[in-house]
Amino acid sequence: MFVASLAAAITLLLSLVAGSTAMAQPPPDRDMRVTAGQPHAYKISGDRDAYVNHRDFFWNGDKSGAGRKARDAVHNPYGVCGAYDNLCTIQTFNNDRYRVYLFHGCARFGLDNFTGLWDAHNWQPRTAFFLEQDGTKHAEYWSGRDTPVNWTPVWRILTCAR
């Protein structure tokens, strides 16, 4: 009886440890080189050709110049965002650059540490939904919209939502 109870307790303990380890694994597209606490975006699910990418604009002593270049990257119809039908936005990264995130294609994207009010532009032909932590819709960001977004309550983006 004691041996059976001990075996059951060990099995339960091992399943709990294995379960917590599995839950702690990062999403499959996660870039593990990101410093803790920094903004990061990754594809959760969606079309095979959907992706998220970024472009950095280092301050190098000229923070406002880097900011202008980042804003131009987001809003220029012939730049990396507009010419390729991306939904784009800006975040600060490592306290030395502006990082422009480019969301391309139809997918659900996860956001880590996205905060603040930043320029954004939806060059995609369809509306995107911004989702809260529990997955409910926080806001819609329709095609062609170019107003700033408060990213603090947004945890995911669903592109091609409508």
Secondary structure, DSSP 8 states (H G I E B T S, - for coil): -HHHHHHHHHHHHHHHHHHHHHHTS--TT--TTS-TTS-EEEEEEE-TT-EEEEEEEE-TT-HHHHHHHHHHHHH-TTSTTTTTT-EEEEEEETTTEEEEEEEESSEEEEEES--SEE-EEE-SSS-EEEE-TTS-EEEEE-TT----EE-TT--EEETT--
